[in-house]
Amino acid sequence: MKAFKFLTIILFTISFSSCAQQPDIKPTVYTVGDSTVKNGRGDGYGGLWGWGDFIGQFLDSSKVSVENHALGGTSSRTFQNLGLWDTVCNKLKQGDYVLIQFGHNDNGPVNDTIRARGTIKGVGEETEEIDNMITGVHEIVHSYGWYIEKVVKDTKGKGAIPVIMSPIPRNDWKDGKVPRNNNSYGLWAKQIAERNDVTFIDLNNEMATKMEGLGEENVTETYFYKRDHTHTSAKGALMAASIIANELKKTDNSLKDYILENPKTQLPKKKNIFLIGDSTMANSSNPNAIGWGMAFPKFCDTMQVNVINKARGGRSSRTFIFEGLWDEAKAEFQKGDYVFLQFGHNDAGNIDKAKYRGSLKGMGDETQEVKRDSVTETVHTYGWYMKKMIRETKEKGAMPIVLSLTPRNEWPNEKVEQRFDTYVKWAKESAEAENAIYIDLSDAIAQKYQELGKEKVKEFFPKDHTHTGIEGATFTAKILAKILKAHKEIGLRGCIYPNK
């Protein structure tokens, strides 16, 4: 009997210990929808984001998890046909939440050879039988409401809690107002919510009202891009997420218990592009001597990147370092930044007199001692200075990109002057020696100059044969932007728009 009691105590202790050690399983908030909920891979490529990427910032992550399963290009129908809803549904457990928003793509054709993603309008039971022209599968197409209702019923069947949103508004304006979808997909979403006793958030109306309060000029190029009236920027996605959180607080949905009182929201960090060079890159108040760096931001998405122009007129690779300009700039570099390095125009100057800006020719380690007032300077080669800047950029975790210098408006033998055998060559060799990316901007520009001809190119150089005016600076900046847009390795393709 004593042995039996002892065994019972041991089993009870083990059982209690096992239960005590088992952690509480947090509920998960799943988002399902189209590209306005999750754009692309959800990494902000092209500056576009979905609100599902930001909704987690409004929730207590110690008590609830968030998974964004939305996929761009899907409708309420194709999200299910592709098995995306099954993936979510199979993971659902009691107490989870599903935030549902479809509609932007449901208005497309029911059957075609491009996407075949449309649904029948409304919330009825009518159907249309098709042989899908893309998949070849015989398919029965239902109404928008039917597909939304299926997600709702499946969610409830798993003991999870659905929340339906009307689709976000597009950045279309008419007489100072943003059109609503309260007679179409917004209305039908609401009707399904009411029919199934489910929480409904009129995201379309609430966000449109917010946009109208800001005004079209303040919304475009801040919350939406001018080039895209459907997909939000990071600020637009954050706005939508904040509206959802605020509207949930007004409901009796238990998800509101996980909403933070004072959420500390943040936008994705911008990428910094530092420009390091001479007057052909630098900002200038002289309209006849404008560096291409002054025009370059025009071709950048400044919601994603900061262009920081540290270039200084009259500097060589040597003097940029000797005067402390390099150390000042380098102090600002952070991991993930980009640093464009371009020198050569002034490196051919005097080494030991006048402006003291010439560097030794070539790539070697030879030096020359130069007395400057009370200071003795050890002058190195152009390649030595360039390699130093490349290495120190990498040490800061930033990406160095070496550019060859820009060509002058000189046409020996009717060909645009290029320094193939000197600074163009040495810039390339510097990059190769330190395993950095090199862009032959000189040749790219020269080719375009040849196509335009001497008379047109002359207009780019109102002051002299080296410095461009605004038209020439913009021309150069656009050429670089096109190169960056096509360059996969650099990683700026989604931030650069050469056709702006």
N, C-alpha and C positions, 0 to 999 in steps of 0.2 A: 504493500500500500504506500509506504514511504517512497519507494522507487517510482511508483506511478505519479505521485504528487510532484516529485522532483522533475520528472520528465515533462510534466504539464507546465511547470514553471519555466523550464528551459525553452520549450516550444513557444510559449506566450512571449517570452523576452525576445526571441529571434524574430517572431512575427511583428512585435511592436517596433523593434529596431529597424526592421525592413521598411515598415510604413513610415517611420519618422525620417528615414534617409531619403525617401522618394520625394523629389522636389515637386512643387506645384507646377502644373503645366499651364503656361500662359496662353490665353486666347490669341488667335492670329486674325489680323484684319487683312483680307484678300481684296485686291482691286482687280476688276475685270472691265475691259473696255477697249477703246481704239487708241489712236496715236495722241489724242488729247489727254489721255490718262498716262500713257507711256509712249514717248516718241523714240523710234529707233531702238537702240539697246538701253535706253535710259541713261546715257552718258552725256547728253547735251550736245551731241554732234550737230553742227550747224546752228548752235544756239537755241535749239528747240527742246522743250521739256514738256512733260505731262504732269498734271497735278498729283498723280499717284506717286511721283518721285519725291513729293514734299509733304504729303499728308502725315507721314511719320513724325515730322518735327512738331506736330501739335498733339501728339499722343505720348503718354508716359511709357517709355520703352522698357522700364523695369517691370511693367505690369502687362504689356501687350506687345506682340510682334506685328510687323507689317511685311507683306509680300505683294509686290506689284506684278501681276500676271497679264496685264493688258498688252495688246499687240497692235501696232499701227497697221492700217489698211483693212482691219476686220470690221465686219458688221455683227449685229446680234446673231445672225445666221451663220456666217463663216467662222466666227469664234467657236461655235459649237461643232460645225462640220469638220473643222481641223483638229478636233479633239482637245482644244485648249481648255474648254470648260470641264471636260472629264478629268483633266489633270488636277484642276482645282477641287472639283467635287470629291474626288477620291481622297483628297487630303483633309477634307473638312471634318471637324469634330464638334461636339456639342459646345456651345458658347463662343464659337468663332463668328466672324462677321464677314459679309461680302458686300463691297461697295460696287454698284453696277451702273455703268454709263455707256450707252450706245446710241447711235442715231446718225452720226455724221456720214457714215458710209452706207447706211440702209437705203438711202434714196437712189442708189445706183441701179443699173439694169439687173433684172432677175437672172438673165441668161445672156452672156456674150463671150467673146473669145479673149477678153482682157482680164476681168476680175470676177464677174458673175457673183456679185455679193448682195444684191438688192433683196429687200423683203417686201411683202405686200403691205401697203399702207393700212394703218389702223390697228385695232386690237381684236379683230374678229377671228372666226374659225375658217374663213375661206382659204383655199389652197390653190396652188398652180403646179401641175406636173410638168417636169422638164427633163430632157436629157442634157445634163450639164456639158456645155460646149468646151469647157476646160478639162474637166475630170473624166468626161464620158459616162458618168454615173447617172442613172435614172434617179431623180430626186423630187420629193414633194416639198415645195416651198410654202412656208406659212407666213403669217402676218408678223410685223415687228412686235406687237403685243404678245403674240403666242410665244415667241422666242424668249422675250424678257420674263414672261410668266413661268416658263419652264425652268429658268435659272432660279427664280424665286422659290418654286415648289421643291426643286432639288435641294436647295439650301436649307429650307425648313425641314425637309425630310431627314437631314443629317443633324438636326438640332441646332443649326447655326442661324444667324440673324441677318437677313438681307436688308440693304438700304439702296433705294433707287434714286438716281440723279437724272435730271433733265440735262441734255448735252450742253456744254459750254457754248456761249454765243460766238459767232464769227466777228471779226473786226471789220464789219461792214456798217456804214453809216448812211442815214438818209435824213436830211433836215435836222442834223444834230442828235439823232436818236439811233440806237442800236436795235435792229429788228429782233423780235423774240420768236421762239418756235412753239409758242403756247397754243397754236392751232394744228400742230403736227406732232413731232416727236416728243416735245415737252409735254403736250397734252396727253399723248398716249402713254408715256412713262408714268404720269400722274394717275391715269385711270387704272393701270395695272397695279400700282401701289395701293390705291383705295380698294380695289377689288380683292386684294389679298391681305389687307390690313397690315401694310408694310410702311415703314418710314419713307417719306418722299422729301427730297431736297430740291427745290426749284433753283438749281444752280444757274440755269440759263438766265432767268429773270434777275436774280440777285447780282450776278456778275455784270449783266448788261447795265443795271442801275448804277453799279459802282463805276463802270466805264464812263457812263454819261456824266457822272459827277466830276470825273477828271477831265473830260473833254477829249475830242478826237486827236488833237495835236499832242497831248500829254500821254495818250495811250499808245499811239503808233510810234514805233521805234523805242518803246520802253517795255510795254507789256505784250505787244505783238510787233512783228517786223512788217515793214511796208511791203516786203516781197511775199509775205505769207499771211493771209487773213484768217487762217484756221488754227494754226498751231501757235502756242504761246512761247514766249521767252521764259527764262527762269523766273523773272518777276511776275509774269502773267500766270505761270503755273502756281507760284506761291500764293498769289491773290486768290486763285480758285480754291486751293487747299484751305486757306484761311476762312473763306466763305463757308465751305463745307463744315469745318470745325465749329464755327460760330452758329450755323443753322442747327447743327446736331444738339448744341446746348439747349435749344428751345424745345426739343422734343422729349418724349419719355423713353427714347431708345437708350438701352443700358450702355451703349458705346460712349455716351457723353461722360460716364464716370471715369473714363481713361483720358479725357481731354485735359491738357495742362492749363492751369490758370493763367500763367504768364510764360508762354512758350518763347524760347530764345531761338528764333528762326534765323537762318543764314542762307545766303545765295552761294552758288558755286564760286570758288575763287577764280578771279580773272587770271589769265596768263599775261605775263609781262614780256614785252619785246623791247630790248634795249638796243639802241642804235649807237655804235661807236665808230667815229670816223672824222673826216675833215669837212671843209665847206661844201663839198659836192653832196653831202648828206645832211648838213646842219640846217637848223632853222635860221632865218635871217629876216631883218626888217628891210633889207635892200631888195626891191622887186626885181632887180636885174641880176641878182645872185642868190637864188633860192635852191637849197639842197633838196634832193628827192625825198629825204626824210620828212620834210614839211608837208608833202602831198601824200605820203604813204598811208596815214591813218584813214584817208578817204576810202581806201580799199579794204579796210579792216572792220570787222564787227566789233565795235567798241563796247558792246555789252559783254563780250567775251574776253577781249584783250585790252591791255593798256600799252600804248606805244610811247616809250620814254626815250626821247631824243637827247643823247648825251654828246653828240658830235660837236666839234668845235672848229670853226674856220681857222685856217693857217697851220693846223697841226699835222705832224707826221706820226708814224708809229712810235718814233723816239720821243718827241716832245709831249705826246699825249701821256706817256708814262712819266717822263722826267718832271713835268709840271704838277704831277699828282692827280691829274684828271682821271687816270685809270683807277687809282686806288679809291677815289671818291665814288666812281660809278660801281666798282666791284663791291663796295660795301653794301650796296642795295640789292645785289643779285641774291636770288633765292632758288631753292631747288625747284626745277620745272620751268624756270625762266628761259628765254631765248636771248642770245647776244649776237647781233650781227656786227662783224668786224670788217672794216673796209678802209684801207690806207694805201698810199702810193704816190699821190699827186705831189706831196711836199717832201717825200723822202729823198728825192733827187736833189734837194737844195744843198747849200753849203754846210759842211760838217763842222768847221772850226772858226766860222766868222759869220757876220751879219745876223741872221735869224737863228742860227745854230739849230737847224731842224733836220738837216740831212742825216740819213743813216748809212751805214756801210752797205755796199751792194752785196746781194747774194743771200745765202742761207747759212753760212759758216759761223764759227765761234770766234773769229778774229775780232779784235777790239782796237780802238784808238783812244788815247787819252787826250782830252780837250779841256783847256783852261777857260772858264767862264767867270770873269770877275774873280771872286775869291774861292770859287768852287772848281774842283777838277772832276770832270765827268768822263766816265768810261762809256764810250759810244760803241754800240753793237751793230750787227747787220739787221737789215729789214726783216729777214726770216727769223732771227733770234727774238726780236720784239713781238712779232706775230705769234710765234710759238709760245712765248711766255703768256700772252693774253689768252690763248686757247687753253693752255694747261690750267691757268688760274680760274678761268670760267668753269671748267669741268670740276675743279676742286670745290666750287660753290654749289655743285649739283645742277648747274644751268647748262644749256646746250649752245655751244659756239657754232656759228655759221659764218664761214669766211666768204666774203664777196671780193671778186676782182674789182679794181677801180673802174670808174666810168670813163668811156673814151672822150677825147677832146674833139672839138669841131675842126679837125684838120684832116685833109684828104690827099696824102701823098700818093701819086700815081692813080688818082681818082678812087682810092680806097680809104675807108674810114681808118684813121690812125688807131692802132692798138699796140700795146707794149707786150707783145707775145714773149719776147726774149728776156724781159726784166720783171716788172712788178706783177703782171698777170701770171707769169710762170712761177714766180716766187710765192705769190699768194696761194696758188694751187699746191705747191710743194710744202708749204707750211701746214696746210690743212691735212695733206696726206701724211706728213711726218707725225702729226698728233692725232691721227684718226678722227678728223673732224669733217663735217659736211662742207663741200666747196660748191659755190655757184659762180659760173663764169658770166657775170653780168656784163662785162665788157663786150664779149662776143655777141650776146643776145641783143644788146642795144645796137651794136655796130651793124648787125644784119638788118635790123629795122631801119636804121639810118640809110643804108644802101638802097632799100626799097623806096624810101621817101624822096631821096635825092638831096643834093647839096643846098638848093635854094630853100626848100622847106625846113631842113635841119637848121639852117642859118637863123631862122626865126626862134629857135629854141635857145639861142645864145645871144641875148641882147647886150651883154656887157663885154665878154671876151670869149676866147675859144675854150675855156674850162668850165665856166659857171653858167647854169641854166636859169631862165626865168621860170615863172609858174607853169607855163605850157610844157617846157622841156622837163621840168621836175616831175610833173604829173605823168608825162610820157614814160619816163624812167621808172617811176613808182609802179605804174601799171604793168610794165614788163616784169618787174620783180614779183608783183602779185600773181601774175599768170604762172610764173615758175613755181612759186610756193603752193599755188592751188593744185598743181599737177604732181607735186613732190610728196610721195607717201611717207617717206622716212622721217621727214621733219615733223609732221604731225600738226600742221596749221591749216590743213585744207578746209576744215569746217569753220574757220574763222576769217577766211580771206575771200573777198568778192571782187575780182578784177573788172567785172562789168558794171560796177556801181557808177 
